[in-house]
Amino acid sequence: MPELNYDIIIIGAGPAGATLARLLDSNSYRVLLLDGQPLRKAKPCGGLLAPDAQKALACFELTLPKSVLVSPQIFAVKTIDLGSGRIRYYPRSYVNLDREKFDRWFLGLVPDSVEILSANCLSVCRSAGGFSLKIRDAAGSEKALHSTYVVGADGANSLLRRSLFPKQKMDAYVSIQQWFKAGDRNPFYSCIFDPETSDSCSWSIHKDEYFIFGGAFAAHACREAFERQKEKLRAYGFHFGEVLRTEACQVLRPHGPGSFCLGADNAFLLGEAAGLISPSSLEGISSAILSATWLSQALNADPEHALAQYRHSSRGLRMKLWAKCAKRWFMYEPIPRSLIMASGLSSIDVIPSGTGE
Ligand SMILES: Cc1cc2nc3c(=O)[nH]c(=O)nc-3n(C[C@H](O)[C@H](O)[C@H](O)COP(=O)(O)OP(=O)(O)OC[C@H]3O[C@@H](n4cnc5c(N)ncnc54)[C@H](O)[C@@H]3O)c2cc1C
């Protein structure tokens, strides 16, 4: 099989890969972006654009088209602790998105100078002068590729990370999400804690005519834990109805500085592939955009020292995510969480409609 040659191959066209492809200097590099998304199962995601991600877009003067938004937009999260039975509302300013449409819009910003191939990367290894990749394209045919640099922007279960950095261990949950037809209740966004079934959290959110319920669970018996939690939520007014779609994937949970892996020797990792995701909220779009921005700047300036520069630029983000491990303790440990919720700290009172209160 003859090999096709590139300077840089980016595996994965999510927010991290699409940002890097958009920002690399096309006069200096021949870039290939492998977009595996259309060939893979839909990625489960809450589809909420948090303030950090809004700020990352603002830095590029990017504004969101109406076509990626879904209804309703939300101003508060209803936090339900199934352990203590407490419910509190906390103000939040997220943008509610159709995640698939957001990714497609973002990919549309990549300039024509970048080659985009709808293909799955099957393998990657080091070879003379760079890297050899085997891919399968949308038509099912396999191709061999070669590049000087390779970038894994391929998400939590990164093939590049597993192939080139097998010693890097990541803590991970299995995230399960189901879609239902929305009922006629007041749409709301909720965050659910249930110490009996998970030491992470679950969520529910409305997206146009759909209602989504999802959660992150330890891999062992994750499906049973998910179903058990659904059962318990019926007592809190949740009506699930017929399951329209079930999705599952890995989601990473960094626990300290050793949970991040940015790469080595001309192989780089970005976004969630690098472990860059909030351990407290599981928010990862902002880290994906920021890490890709810093790597593009490092590669455009000086490819020889790109890794050192990328490490330097991303230090603040890694420290911030590490610090969130402490926040995570207050959120996820039943006793501190119960005390915080009992105190009402930072919460808002919700006045029921039509009572005149
Ligand atoms: C259930 C769930 C809910 C979440 N909710 C939110 C949220 O509301 N807000 C938020 O900010 N973050 C959320 N996150 C986290 C967020 O989805 C990720 O951190 C973010 O998408 C990371 O972006 P990325 O570009 O690094 O990776 P991804 O978005 O995962 O993109 C990776 C891309 O690589 C492709 N790919 C993977 N392997 C290959 C391969 N072998 N060949 C070719 N292509 C490949 C995939 O198809 C995908 O398109 C959630 C995560 C989960 C699991």
The ligand as a Tripos MOL2 file, in Angstrom:
@<TRIPOS>MOLECULE
LIG
   53    58     1     0     0
SMALL
NO_CHARGES

@<TRIPOS>ATOM
      1 C1        -21.7710   12.3010   28.9410 C.3       1 LIG1
      2 C2        -20.8760   13.4940   28.8140 C.ar      1 LIG1
      3 C3        -21.3970   14.7600   28.9610 C.ar      1 LIG1
      4 C4        -20.5750   15.8780   28.7920 C.ar      1 LIG1
      5 N1        -21.1350   17.1170   28.8640 N.ar      1 LIG1
      6 C5        -20.3840   18.1970   28.6320 C.ar      1 LIG1
      7 C6        -20.9600   19.4830   28.5910 C.ar      1 LIG1
      8 O1        -22.1770   19.6530   28.7510 O.2       1 LIG1
      9 N2        -20.1620   20.5550   28.3760 N.ar      1 LIG1
     10 C7        -18.8010   20.4020   28.1700 C.ar      1 LIG1
     11 O2        -18.0890   21.4020   27.9830 O.2       1 LIG1
     12 N3        -18.2270   19.1810   28.1800 N.ar      1 LIG1
     13 C8        -18.9800   18.0850   28.3820 C.ar      1 LIG1
     14 N4        -18.3980   16.8410   28.3480 N.ar      1 LIG1
     15 C9        -16.9920   16.7200   28.0440 C.3       1 LIG1
     16 C10       -16.7460   17.0300   26.5700 C.3       1 LIG1
     17 O3        -17.6550   16.2880   25.7670 O.3       1 LIG1
     18 C11       -15.3190   16.6730   26.1630 C.3       1 LIG1
     19 O4        -14.3950   16.9980   27.1560 O.3       1 LIG1
     20 C12       -14.9700   17.4240   24.8690 C.3       1 LIG1
     21 O5        -15.8440   17.0270   23.8440 O.3       1 LIG1
     22 C13       -13.5450   17.1440   24.5080 C.3       1 LIG1
     23 O6        -13.3080   17.5890   23.2100 O.3       1 LIG1
     24 P1        -12.2030   16.8630   22.3280 P.3       1 LIG1
     25 O7        -12.1870   17.5510   21.0240 O.co2     1 LIG1
     26 O8        -10.9520   16.7520   23.1280 O.co2     1 LIG1
     27 O9        -12.7390   15.3580   22.1770 O.3       1 LIG1
     28 P2        -14.1080   14.8140   21.5750 P.3       1 LIG1
     29 O10       -15.1530   15.8540   21.5730 O.co2     1 LIG1
     30 O11       -14.3780   13.5450   22.2960 O.co2     1 LIG1
     31 O12       -13.7510   14.5410   20.0670 O.3       1 LIG1
     32 C14       -12.9540   13.4530   19.7010 C.3       1 LIG1
     33 C15       -13.2150   13.1810   18.2370 C.3       1 LIG1
     34 O13       -12.2910   12.1920   17.8140 O.3       1 LIG1
     35 C16       -12.9650   11.2430   17.0330 C.3       1 LIG1
     36 N5        -12.2130    9.9900   17.1310 N.ar      1 LIG1
     37 C17       -12.0120    9.2310   18.2230 C.ar      1 LIG1
     38 N6        -11.2590    8.1700   17.9120 N.ar      1 LIG1
     39 C18       -10.9740    8.2770   16.5910 C.ar      1 LIG1
     40 C19       -10.2580    7.4730   15.6730 C.ar      1 LIG1
     41 N7         -9.6600    6.3330   16.0480 N.pl3     1 LIG1
     42 N8        -10.1850    7.8800   14.3740 N.ar      1 LIG1
     43 C20       -10.7810    9.0320   13.9700 C.ar      1 LIG1
     44 N9        -11.4870    9.8270   14.7950 N.ar      1 LIG1
     45 C21       -11.5840    9.4400   16.0810 C.ar      1 LIG1
     46 C22       -14.3780   11.1560   17.6280 C.3       1 LIG1
     47 O14       -15.3070   10.6830   16.6840 O.3       1 LIG1
     48 C23       -14.6240   12.6250   17.9850 C.3       1 LIG1
     49 O15       -15.1830   13.3160   16.8960 O.3       1 LIG1
     50 C24       -19.1990   15.7070   28.5210 C.ar      1 LIG1
     51 C25       -18.6540   14.4230   28.3910 C.ar      1 LIG1
     52 C26       -19.4960   13.3270   28.5350 C.ar      1 LIG1
     53 C27       -18.9150   11.9540   28.3440 C.3       1 LIG1
@<TRIPOS>BOND
     1     1     2 1
     2     2     3 ar
     3     2    52 ar
     4     3     4 ar
     5     4     5 ar
     6     4    50 ar
     7     5     6 ar
     8     6     7 ar
     9     6    13 1
    10     7     8 2
    11     7     9 ar
    12     9    10 ar
    13    10    11 2
    14    10    12 ar
    15    12    13 ar
    16    13    14 ar
    17    14    15 1
    18    14    50 ar
    19    15    16 1
    20    16    17 1
    21    16    18 1
    22    18    19 1
    23    18    20 1
    24    20    21 1
    25    20    22 1
    26    22    23 1
    27    23    24 1
    28    24    25 2
    29    24    26 1
    30    24    27 1
    31    27    28 1
    32    28    29 2
    33    28    30 1
    34    28    31 1
    35    31    32 1
    36    32    33 1
    37    33    34 1
    38    33    48 1
    39    34    35 1
    40    35    36 1
    41    35    46 1
    42    36    37 ar
    43    36    45 ar
    44    37    38 ar
    45    38    39 ar
    46    39    40 ar
    47    39    45 ar
    48    40    41 1
    49    40    42 ar
    50    42    43 ar
    51    43    44 ar
    52    44    45 ar
    53    46    47 1
    54    46    48 1
    55    48    49 1
    56    50    51 ar
    57    51    52 ar
    58    52    53 1
@<TRIPOS>SUBSTRUCTURE
     1 LIG1         1 GROUP 0 **** ****
